């Protein structure tokens, strides 16, 4: 299951992303927000990051105005690797090198079309493993204060 969430700044792109996931027959769950009323991004970022961290979702997609706030909050959760991506290269690397389990985007940075393209790239790319796996293990060690 892919968990999706946004604040008001990411609402339009999140709705389009949710429809894309449904078109691709991917199981997904929307954790809000679902109105244009101003809300606090940590509330929605935490909902998505929590289920990814607990293994209740396979992955997540978070969108706020810039993507910065959502990436900061999501990366507080153990096991979460949230990557803020801006273009096709960073979307691909987020999977291939970082095996990001949460994709983060800025709804005020990207057009809907660009955002959907980045989601497709992240979904369709594969983790390269090898030396990158060693680096992820080092991130886990930092998280465990080793
Ligand atoms: C909300 O105005 C805005 O601060 C938020 O969407 C996001 O960009 C925070 O990082």
Boltz pocket constraint, residues with backbone or C-beta under 6 A from the ligand:
constraints:
  - pocket:
      binder: B
      contacts: [[A, 7], [A, 9], [A, 10], [A, 39], [A, 41], [A, 64], [A, 65], [A, 66], [A, 67], [A, 68], [A, 69], [A, 70]]
      max_distance: 6.0
